[in-house]
């Protein structure tokens, strides 16, 4: 089994990076809820916060990469670790981008869909929430990785089911909506569920990394 005995500085930086991704994920959930509930001021605060977190995450990722190279740490795993960081960085990038799309495009969402979209957001965010401790476990407690990854896949499947249900409702039951409005709602449903898809991609990579580490 490979050891991270001499990589404490990098692991601390990775923990800080994961904190930013986790916080950005939670702000995305809060931002969607505030948008749907018409809390404009709070929603704008969410946009500012997630933008700052995404910027901080980028800076930390570059610092980690620099530390890994300049100190020649974990050379056997460096490539995999950097790919994992990139996948995780993509998640907070996507959360920021998708939340800003609500501000840019201002989708009309019938109030009868609010609770379903909020629940969809909670499930998608939960997939990322399960990914974060799995990533931490890779460096600190490898035996805990499998359980957390199982949760990522579970939530991703639930997101798919709920997203399909919402889209069916929009296109088959909500006759008062224009076709353009239905397309727009489908588009933003995809925005929300895309976070869980990214979490699944990162989980796939982390699963392979965990197998390599155990060898």
N, C-alpha and C positions, 0 to 999 in steps of 0.2 A: 504493500500500500504506500502511495506517495505521501510525503510529509510536507507541511507548510511551516515547519519549525522556525525558519529564518525569514519568514515573510510577514511578520506582525504588522509592519507599517502599511504594506499593501492591503492586508486584510482589513485593517482599520479604515483605510480609504474606501475600500469596497463597501464596508458597512455604511459609511456616510453616503455613498452613491445610492445604495439600496434604499436608504431613508428618503432620499429625494424622490426616487421613483414611487415609493409607497405613498408619500405625501401628495405627489402629483395625481396619483390614482384616486385618492380620497377627495381631492379638490375637484376632480372631474365629476365624481358622483354628486358632490354638493352643488356644483355648477349646473348640472342638468336639472337637478331638483329645483334650484332657484329659478332657472329659466321657465320651467313648466309651471311653477307657482306664481310667476309674474313678479318675482323679487329682483327687479332690475339692478338696484344698487349693489345688492349682495352678489349678483351674477357678475357684474363688472369687477368687483373685488376678486372674485374667483379667477377671472381672466388674468388679472395682474399677478395674482399669486402663482398660478400655474406657469405663467411665462417666466417668472423669476426662478421657479424650481427647475424648469427645463434648462434654463441657462446655467444654473448651478450644477446640474447633473452633467452637462457637457464639459464644464471645466474640470469636474472631478474625474470624469472618464479619461480625459487627456492626462491628468496628473498620474492616474493609476498606470496608464500605458507607459508613460515616461519612467515611472519608478520600476516597472517590470523590466524594461529594457536597460536602463542605466545601471541597475543593480544586479542584472542577470539573474533575477529571481524566477523560480519555477519554470525553467526553460522547456521542460517536457510538456508542460500544460499551458504555456503562455498563449499559444495560438487559440486554444479552446476558450481560455478565460476571456481573451479579447473579443472573441465572437459572441460569448455570452453577454459581455458588457454592451456590445453593440445591439444585441437583441433587446436587452432591457432598456437601453437608451431609446430604441425605436418605440417602445411602449409609451414612455412619457412624452416623446415627440408627437405620437399619434393622439394621445389624450389632449395635449395642448391644441393641436390642429383641429381636432373634431369639436372641441368646446368652442373654439373661435368661429367655426362654421355656423354655430347657432347664432352668433352675434352678426355675422356677415349676411347670412341668407334669411334670418328671422323666419323660420318655418312656422306655419300656422298649425297648432296642435289642438284638436278638440279636447275639451276638459275630460271627456269620458275615456280618453286614452292616457291621461296623466299617470294614474296608478300603475298601469301596465308598463309604461315606458320607464317609470321610476324603478319598478321591480326588475325590468330588463337590465337597467343600469347597475343595480345592486348585484345582480348575478354576474355580469361581465366584470365588474370591479372585484368581485369575490375571487374570480379566477386569477387575477393579478395578485390579490392579497395572499393567495395560497402559494403563488410562485415565489414571492419574496423570501419567506422562511426556508423554502427549498433551496434557494440560491445561497442563503446564509449557511445552511447545513452543509453544503458542499465543502466549505472551508473549516467548519467547526464540529459538525456531528453528522457524518455521512450516512449513518443508519437511519436518520430521520428524513432523508430525501424522498424515499419512495412514498411514504404516507402523504406528504405534502403535494407531490406530483399527482397522486391519485385524485386529490381534491381539485387540482387545476383541470384535469380532464373531465371530472364530474360536472363542474360548473360550466365548462365550455359546452357540454352536451345540453345542459339545461337552458343555456342562452340560445342555442340553435332552436330548440323546441319553442321557447317563448317568442323568439323573433318571428318564426314561421306563423305562430298563432296571431301575433299582432298584424302581420302583413295580410293574412287571410281575412281578418276582421276588417281591415281598411278597404280591401278590394272587393270583398263579397257582402259586407253588411252595412257599410257606411255610405249609403246611396246619396246622401246630401252633399258629398264632397265632389269637387271637380277632379277630373282625371289627373290634372297637373298637381293638385294637392295630394292625391294618393301617391303619385310618384315621389313627391317631396318627402312624405312621411316614410315611405319605404327607404329612401335614401338615408334619412336620419336614423332609422332603425338599424340600418347597416353600419352607420357610424358608431353607434353604441356597441353593437355586437363585435365589431372589429377588434376591440381591446382584448376580448377573450380569445380571439383567433391568434393574436400576437402572443398572448400568454401561452397558448398551446405550442406555438413554434419554439418559444424559449424553453418550454418544458421538454420538448423533444430533444433539444440540444443538451439540456442539463442531464437528461436521462442517459444519454450516450457518454457524457463526461463522467457521470457517477460510475458507470461500468468501467471506464478506463482507469479511474482512480482506484478501484478495488483490485485491479490486477497487480 
